[in-house]
């Protein structure tokens, strides 16, 4: 399950140009939490 979440969330974070202008760690953590929540609800 955790591997699938990382696979889903990683492309979104890496393709997003905004983290370079903002603080990437906070955004990455928030996106992982959101994807983990959605993934757990639909799985």
C-alpha positions as CSV (number, residue, x, y, z in Angstrom):
1,X,0.0,0.0,0.0
2,X,2.7,2.5,1.0
3,X,4.7,1.8,-2.2
4,X,1.6,2.4,-4.3
5,X,1.0,5.8,-2.6
6,X,4.6,6.8,-3.2
7,X,4.3,5.8,-6.9
8,X,1.1,7.8,-7.3
9,X,2.3,11.0,-5.4
10,X,5.9,11.2,-6.7
11,X,5.1,12.1,-10.4
12,X,2.7,14.9,-9.2
13,X,5.4,16.3,-6.9
14,X,8.3,16.0,-9.5
15,X,6.2,17.4,-12.4
16,X,4.9,20.3,-10.4
17,X,7.0,23.5,-11.0
18,X,5.8,25.3,-7.9
19,X,7.8,23.5,-5.2
20,X,11.0,25.1,-6.4
21,X,9.5,28.6,-5.7
22,X,7.9,27.5,-2.4
23,X,9.0,25.3,0.5
24,X,8.9,21.8,-1.2
25,X,9.0,19.7,2.0
26,X,5.7,21.0,3.3
27,X,3.9,20.7,-0.1
28,X,5.3,17.2,-0.6
29,X,4.1,16.1,2.8
30,X,0.7,17.6,2.3
31,X,0.4,15.9,-1.2
32,X,1.4,12.5,0.2
33,X,-1.1,12.8,3.0
34,X,-3.9,13.8,0.5
35,X,-3.0,10.9,-1.9
36,X,-2.8,8.5,1.0
37,X,-6.2,9.5,2.3
38,X,-7.8,9.3,-1.2
39,X,-6.0,6.0,-2.0
40,X,-7.1,4.4,1.3
41,X,-10.7,5.5,0.8
42,X,-11.0,4.0,-2.7
43,X,-9.0,0.9,-2.1
